[in-house]
Structure formats: structure tokens, C-alpha cells
Amino acid sequence: MTFGILGNTAKSITREVCSNLLAFLQEKNLKYVIDVELARHINTKSSKLSADKTSICSESELPHRCDILIALGGDGTMLSAARTLGQHGTPILGINLGKLGFLAEVSVDEIRECIDDIVKGNYVLEERMVLQANTPGKNIRYFALNEIVIDRGSSPRVIDLETYVNDDYLVTYAADGIILTTPTGSTAYSLASGGPIVTPQSNVITINPISPHTLTARPVIVPDTSVIRVVVTDEGRSVHITADGQVEGFNNTPAELSIQKAPYTVKLVKRKKRTYYDILRTKLMWGRDIRIKTDS
């Protein structure tokens, strides 16, 4: 088994964690290949890496050179890796160096135990839906593991969003924007905008307006076989489109975006001893009774 390693070089802790990880893999005689930018960041000039050029490669080559891809960072690093590399089918393991770590759920203290479990085959692969958004008439595509967002950008005014499901008219939202989210993304921006939590294996897409100017607009859940079309009808406006809060674009109105399930899934490596509901309780404090005082 060969491990691929990439990481968020903007985090100061990445250097130490990656160096310790490489030492552990060498100790266990496990093969690995490291992203060239990460290798430069940790200043790894050991004779072993320098002599063995196959241990270092570009990020785009990593999925083709490893069996499991280790992403060192936070949920943002996981989203970036999933969006750019996930389509190759290489399973991704997230090591949390950030704050929440909902996707990158393995802590630094668990790395050794987790790697040992993976070598023994004691892990689970979860396939997660990806969204694909297209702009008709333009060769522009967005892919997202969490969500596609269409919003008003820097304008202080609401926008009108005609929304269709399989060409059937749903509603026109007068709102700050709209979130189209996967089950994986239901605990991200959509949750903060009043959307429901959807378990990852559910085959659905959630349509969630952002601050709609009405009391009767609520999130709508549709099958993942649906094609959702959003048309911004306002004249002379510029709408903002983002994928996972990382990739963005601007379209002049009237603008149209078609969103549907992508033709591939992202594979995430999960520990057998930790369920999705465990993560809800520990990471989001789900169901925590704030009236009950806990020891600090």
C-alpha cells in the first residue's frame, strides 16, 4: 500500500505533523509519495527523499501514484482535495489540523493508530455525492462536495431567483441567494442558513434560500436525480457563484445555472469505531443540553 500526502502549507503545524508522519511511515516500511509543494514547505532534504525522486510528485499526479491520499489540514483542505482530485477515485483520509474537523475527522493524536488500522484493512470507505453546476452557453463548470451557492455578491439588494426542478417551476425566491447542497454539505453553510441535517448516504439535494424575504420559503429536499435550474431575472446585476466557498465566478444578469449530481463520487476513508452520529454529537455538540453544567 502506498500513501499519498498533501497538506495546507499555510498552517504552521503542518511542517511538524508531516515530518512525524513521514518518520512513522518509514518506521513501518510503508511506501509514500509526497506533494512537491508540501515537501518544499517542510524543507525535507533527507538523503532518502533526495535519492528517491519517486517519493515526490506534483499534486495532480498524487491520485495516480497512491492507494490512499492523506490530506493534512482542516475541512477546507479536504474540500479542495475532494474537488480537484476526488474524481480520480483515490480514497481521501483527512487529518484535522484546523478547528472543527467535521470532514477531516482524524486528530493528530490518532494518526498512528489510524494508519495501523488502514494497513490491517480495518476502515470504511464512504462514497459521497458531488454537485456539478453548468452555465448554459458557456464552457464553465463548478464541482462541489458541499454546496453550490448563488448570491447577490457585494450588492445590498435582494435578487429574484426563479427555481425549477426538472423544468417544473418551483418558486421565485426574493432572497440574498440560494444554496444547493449535498448531504455532506448539509452541516456547512446550509445548516447556518436554517437547513436540515441530512445523513451522508441519503440520495437527495437540498434547495435552501438565503434570508428569503418571506415567511413561507423553507428548504426543499429533492431526489439526487433532479436537475435544478436557477435563473436570476434581475436586469443589470452581477451574481456571485461559489463552489465549496473556494472557487468563485461572476455572471451578469439575466443569468442561469444548471445544477445536478456529478458523474462521479468522492471516496472518504472513515474509521470503523466512529459513526456519523458520534461526529454530530462531538463536533456540533448535537442535542447538548446547555442547562447541564459540565466540568471545565
C-alpha positions as CSV (number, residue, x, y, z in Angstrom):
1,M,0.0,0.0,0.0
2,T,1.2,3.5,-0.9
3,F,0.1,6.6,0.8
4,G,0.0,10.0,-0.9
5,I,0.4,13.1,1.3
6,L,-0.6,16.7,0.7
7,G,-1.3,19.5,3.1
8,N,-2.2,23.0,3.9
9,T,1.2,24.8,3.9
10,A,-0.4,28.0,5.4
11,K,-0.7,26.2,8.8
12,S,2.5,26.4,10.9
13,I,1.7,23.0,12.5
14,T,1.8,21.2,9.1
15,R,5.6,21.0,9.0
16,E,5.8,19.2,12.3
17,V,2.9,16.9,11.7
18,C,4.1,15.9,8.2
19,S,7.6,15.3,9.4
20,N,6.4,13.0,12.2
21,L,4.1,11.2,9.7
22,L,6.9,10.6,7.3
23,A,9.1,9.2,10.1
24,F,6.3,6.9,11.2
25,L,5.7,5.6,7.6
26,Q,9.4,4.9,7.3
27,E,9.5,3.2,10.6
28,K,6.7,0.9,9.4
29,N,8.4,0.4,6.0
30,L,5.3,1.8,4.3
31,K,5.6,3.4,0.8
32,Y,4.6,7.0,0.4
33,V,4.7,9.8,-2.2
34,I,4.5,13.5,-1.1
35,D,3.2,16.6,-2.9
36,V,6.2,18.6,-4.1
37,E,4.9,21.9,-2.6
38,L,4.5,20.2,0.8
39,A,8.0,18.7,0.5
40,R,9.4,22.2,-0.1
41,H,7.4,23.6,2.8
42,I,8.7,21.1,5.4
43,N,12.2,21.5,3.9
44,T,12.6,17.8,3.7
45,K,16.1,17.2,2.2
46,S,16.9,13.9,3.7
47,S,19.1,11.6,1.7
48,K,16.3,9.1,1.3
49,L,13.9,11.6,-0.3
50,S,16.6,13.2,-2.4
51,A,17.8,9.9,-3.7
52,D,14.4,8.5,-4.4
53,K,12.7,11.0,-6.8
54,T,9.6,8.9,-7.0
55,S,8.8,9.9,-3.4
56,I,7.9,13.4,-4.6
57,C,5.5,14.4,-7.3
58,S,3.1,17.1,-8.3
59,E,-0.3,17.3,-6.6
60,S,-2.1,16.4,-9.9
61,E,-0.1,13.2,-10.1
62,L,-0.7,12.1,-6.5
63,P,-4.0,10.2,-7.1
64,H,-2.3,8.1,-9.8
65,R,0.6,7.2,-7.6
66,C,-1.0,6.2,-4.3
67,D,-3.7,3.9,-2.9
68,I,-4.9,6.3,-0.2
69,L,-4.5,10.1,-0.2
70,I,-3.8,11.8,3.2
71,A,-4.9,15.4,3.4
72,L,-3.2,17.4,6.3
73,G,-5.2,20.5,7.2
74,G,-8.8,21.1,8.0
75,D,-12.2,20.8,6.3
76,G,-11.1,23.4,3.7
77,T,-8.1,21.2,2.8
78,M,-10.5,18.2,2.5
79,L,-12.9,20.1,0.3
80,S,-10.1,21.3,-2.0
81,A,-8.6,17.8,-2.3
82,A,-12.0,16.3,-3.0
83,R,-12.9,18.8,-5.6
84,T,-9.6,18.7,-7.5
85,L,-8.5,15.1,-7.0
86,G,-11.6,13.1,-5.9
87,Q,-12.8,12.4,-9.4
88,H,-9.8,10.0,-9.9
89,G,-11.4,7.7,-7.3
90,T,-8.5,7.6,-4.9
91,P,-9.8,7.4,-1.3
92,I,-9.1,10.5,0.9
93,L,-8.2,10.5,4.6
94,G,-8.5,13.8,6.4
95,I,-6.1,14.7,9.3
96,N,-7.5,17.6,11.2
97,L,-5.1,20.5,11.8
98,G,-7.9,23.1,11.9
99,K,-10.7,23.9,14.3
100,L,-13.9,21.9,13.6
101,G,-12.7,18.9,11.6
102,F,-16.1,17.6,10.5
103,L,-14.7,16.1,7.3
104,A,-11.1,15.9,8.4
105,E,-12.2,14.0,11.5
106,V,-8.9,12.2,12.4
107,S,-6.9,14.1,15.1
108,V,-3.2,14.4,15.1
109,D,-3.1,12.1,18.2
110,E,-4.9,9.4,16.2
111,I,-2.7,9.3,13.1
112,R,-0.5,6.3,14.1
113,E,-3.5,4.2,15.2
114,C,-5.4,5.2,12.1
115,I,-2.6,4.2,9.8
116,D,-2.2,0.9,11.5
117,D,-5.9,0.2,11.1
118,I,-5.8,1.1,7.4
119,V,-2.9,-1.3,6.8
120,K,-4.9,-4.0,8.6
121,G,-8.0,-3.2,6.4
122,N,-9.9,-2.0,9.5
123,Y,-11.6,1.0,7.9
124,V,-14.6,2.0,5.9
125,L,-14.9,3.7,2.5
126,E,-17.8,6.1,2.2
127,E,-18.9,7.4,-1.3
128,R,-20.1,11.0,-1.2
129,M,-22.1,12.8,-3.8
130,V,-20.6,15.7,-5.7
131,L,-22.6,18.5,-7.3
132,Q,-21.9,19.8,-10.8
133,A,-23.0,23.3,-12.0
134,N,-23.0,24.4,-15.6
135,T,-23.7,27.8,-17.1
136,P,-25.6,27.3,-20.4
137,G,-23.8,28.6,-23.4
138,K,-20.5,28.9,-21.5
139,N,-17.8,26.3,-21.1
140,I,-17.7,26.9,-17.3
141,R,-18.2,24.1,-14.7
142,Y,-18.2,24.1,-11.0
143,F,-17.8,21.0,-8.8
144,A,-18.6,20.9,-5.1
145,L,-18.6,18.3,-2.4
146,N,-20.5,20.6,0.0
147,E,-22.5,23.2,-1.9
148,I,-23.0,25.4,-4.9
149,V,-24.1,29.0,-3.9
150,I,-25.6,31.7,-6.0
151,D,-25.8,35.0,-4.2
152,R,-26.1,38.8,-4.6
153,G,-22.4,39.4,-4.1
154,S,-21.5,42.8,-3.0
155,S,-24.9,44.3,-3.8
156,P,-27.0,45.3,-0.8
157,R,-30.3,44.4,-2.7
158,V,-32.0,41.0,-2.8
159,I,-32.1,39.1,-6.1
160,D,-35.0,37.2,-7.7
161,L,-34.2,33.5,-8.3
162,E,-36.5,31.6,-10.5
163,T,-36.1,28.0,-9.4
164,Y,-37.0,24.9,-11.5
165,V,-36.8,21.2,-10.7
166,N,-36.6,19.0,-13.9
167,D,-38.1,22.0,-15.8
168,D,-41.1,22.1,-13.4
169,Y,-41.4,25.6,-11.9
170,L,-40.9,25.5,-8.1
171,V,-40.8,29.1,-6.9
172,T,-39.2,32.5,-7.3
173,Y,-37.2,33.4,-4.2
174,A,-36.6,37.0,-3.4
175,A,-33.5,36.5,-1.3
176,D,-29.9,37.1,-0.7
177,G,-29.1,33.9,-2.6
178,I,-29.7,30.2,-2.8
179,I,-27.7,27.2,-1.6
180,L,-27.8,23.9,-3.4
181,T,-26.2,21.3,-1.1
182,T,-25.3,17.7,-0.9
183,P,-25.9,15.6,2.2
184,T,-22.2,16.1,3.1
185,G,-22.7,19.8,2.9
186,S,-25.8,19.9,5.0
187,T,-23.7,20.6,8.1
188,A,-22.0,23.5,6.5
189,Y,-23.4,26.8,5.1
190,S,-26.8,25.3,4.6
191,L,-27.0,24.4,8.3
192,A,-26.1,28.0,9.2
193,S,-28.9,29.2,7.0
194,G,-31.6,27.1,8.7
195,G,-31.3,24.0,6.5
196,P,-31.8,20.4,7.7
197,I,-29.0,17.9,8.6
198,V,-29.1,15.1,6.0
199,T,-27.1,11.9,6.6
200,P,-24.3,11.4,4.0
201,Q,-25.8,8.3,2.4
202,S,-29.1,10.0,1.6
203,N,-29.7,10.3,-2.2
204,V,-31.0,13.9,-2.1
205,I,-30.2,17.5,-2.9
206,T,-31.3,20.3,-0.6
207,I,-32.5,23.7,-2.1
208,N,-32.1,26.3,0.6
209,P,-32.8,30.0,0.1
210,I,-30.6,32.5,1.9
211,S,-32.5,35.1,4.0
212,P,-35.7,34.9,1.8
213,H,-37.9,38.0,2.1
214,T,-41.0,35.9,3.1
215,L,-42.0,33.7,6.0
216,T,-43.3,30.9,3.7
217,A,-40.0,30.0,2.0
218,R,-38.3,26.9,3.5
219,P,-35.7,24.4,2.3
220,V,-36.9,21.8,-0.2
221,I,-35.4,18.4,-0.5
222,V,-35.4,16.7,-3.9
223,P,-34.1,13.4,-5.3
224,D,-30.5,13.4,-6.4
225,T,-31.6,12.5,-9.9
226,S,-33.1,16.0,-10.3
227,V,-31.7,18.8,-12.5
228,I,-32.2,22.1,-10.7
229,R,-32.2,25.3,-12.8
230,V,-31.8,28.7,-11.2
231,V,-32.5,31.8,-13.3
232,V,-31.7,35.3,-11.9
233,T,-34.0,37.6,-13.8
234,D,-32.9,41.0,-12.4
235,E,-31.5,43.2,-15.1
236,G,-28.2,44.9,-14.8
237,R,-26.9,42.9,-11.9
238,S,-23.9,40.7,-11.2
239,V,-24.5,37.5,-9.4
240,H,-21.8,35.6,-7.4
241,I,-21.3,31.9,-7.8
242,T,-19.2,29.8,-5.4
243,A,-18.3,26.1,-5.1
244,D,-17.5,25.0,-1.5
245,G,-16.7,28.6,-0.6
246,Q,-13.4,28.3,-2.6
247,V,-14.0,28.6,-6.3
248,E,-15.9,31.6,-7.4
249,G,-17.2,33.3,-10.5
250,F,-19.5,36.2,-11.5
251,N,-22.2,36.3,-14.1
252,N,-24.1,39.3,-15.4
253,T,-27.8,39.1,-15.3
254,P,-30.0,37.7,-16.6
255,A,-28.1,34.6,-15.6
256,E,-28.8,30.9,-15.5
257,L,-27.2,28.0,-13.7
258,S,-28.0,24.3,-14.0
259,I,-27.1,22.1,-11.0
260,Q,-27.2,18.3,-10.8
261,K,-25.3,15.3,-9.4
262,A,-21.9,14.9,-10.9
263,P,-21.0,11.7,-12.8
264,Y,-18.6,10.6,-10.0
265,T,-18.4,10.3,-6.2
266,V,-15.7,11.1,-3.8
267,K,-14.4,8.3,-1.6
268,L,-13.6,9.2,2.0
269,V,-11.7,7.0,4.5
270,K,-13.6,6.6,7.7
271,R,-12.7,4.8,11.0
272,K,-15.0,1.9,11.9
273,K,-15.2,2.9,15.5
274,R,-16.7,6.3,14.8
275,T,-20.1,6.9,13.3
276,Y,-21.6,9.9,11.7
277,Y,-23.8,10.4,14.8
278,D,-20.8,10.3,17.0
279,I,-19.3,13.2,15.0
280,L,-22.6,15.2,15.2
281,R,-22.5,14.9,19.0
282,T,-18.8,15.6,19.5
283,K,-18.2,18.2,16.7
284,L,-21.5,20.1,16.6
285,M,-22.5,19.4,20.3
286,W,-25.7,18.0,18.8
287,G,-28.5,17.7,21.4
288,R,-26.3,19.1,24.1
289,D,-28.5,20.4,27.0
290,I,-26.9,23.8,27.8
291,R,-28.7,23.8,31.1
292,I,-26.4,21.0,32.3
293,K,-23.1,22.3,33.5
294,T,-20.0,20.2,32.6
295,D,-16.7,20.2,34.3
296,S,-14.3,22.7,32.6
